[in-house]
Amino acid sequence: MSEIRVLVSGRGLVESPRWHGGRLYFSDWTAGEVLVVGDSGDTEVVARVASLPLCTAFLPDGRLLVVSSGDGRLLRQEPDGSLVTHADLGRSGWNDIAVDGRGNAYVNRANFDMLGGGEFQPGSVTLVSAAGEVRDVAGDIAFPNGMVVTPDDTTLIVADSYGHCLLAFDIDPDGGLSNRRVWADLGAGTPDGICLDAEGAVWYADVPNQWCARVAEGGEVLRVVNLDRGGFACALGGRTLYVVAAEWRGLPEMVPPGTGQVLAVDVDVPGVSR
């Protein structure tokens, strides 16, 4: 099995790795920073947003989108580095984001205050269309987490952490979602961030099980990369799987300072182009 390499260490609650333009981006939620990793493991801050969660995606034209959860906004980074409002989402509690090739952004939220001990309610997925329309397109997802869009823009896959499964939806011509189904039953797996490879398999990071696992549609486990701490999310850049991981001590402490890492491991199947 391939050796796990530590690229970055000493961070806080790390999340949302994204491979874009031949470089790896990730978020440090504790610091409120979006960073890019250099070839030698050095990091550069590309955006600062005081938000928890702090998830990102890229529009087809390359501009960065940032979920500003606390004030219910989706932000867009302009070429000069400034952050402007891409869409007013309303409410709070927003989590992960995925963008399709037409510029439609899908943002999900847990409809309860997990950090504050609020009463559980199922979560949802909201569409921010390329034209700026904001509408809910899926609901009754126990705890929606990582999401990916297939390269042909026909399917959205959503990790349901509390449901221990990956859900799939057809993407309709207007950006709406239909034909909900269980893409993979993960058994004891608790999926957080996910990514898709060129053979159509999904890698999912898992905090309580401290692994990153590759699964086929239907749930067959194809490979497991064991970690020494919780796996929060993953991304593929070529034939390298990048995992953001940190120690997890539950609420309210969550992640001890300095335990966040960016890891890399070689894999056989590369990621998809987007």
RABEL-V618417 format. One record per helix or strand of 2 or more residues. SS is the DSSP state (h for helix, s for strand). FROM is the first residue (numbers start at 1). TO is the last residue. If there is no record, write none. Layout:
<<SS,FROM,TO> <SS,FROM,TO>>
This chain:
<<s,5,11> <s,14,20> <s,23,28> <s,33,37> <s,43,48> <s,56,58> <s,64,68> <s,73,77> <s,83,88> <s,94,99> <s,105,109> <s,123,128> <s,134,141> <s,144,149> <s,155,160> <s,165,171> <s,177,185> <s,191,197> <s,202,206> <s,211,215> <s,221,226> <s,230,237> <s,240,246> <s,260,266>>
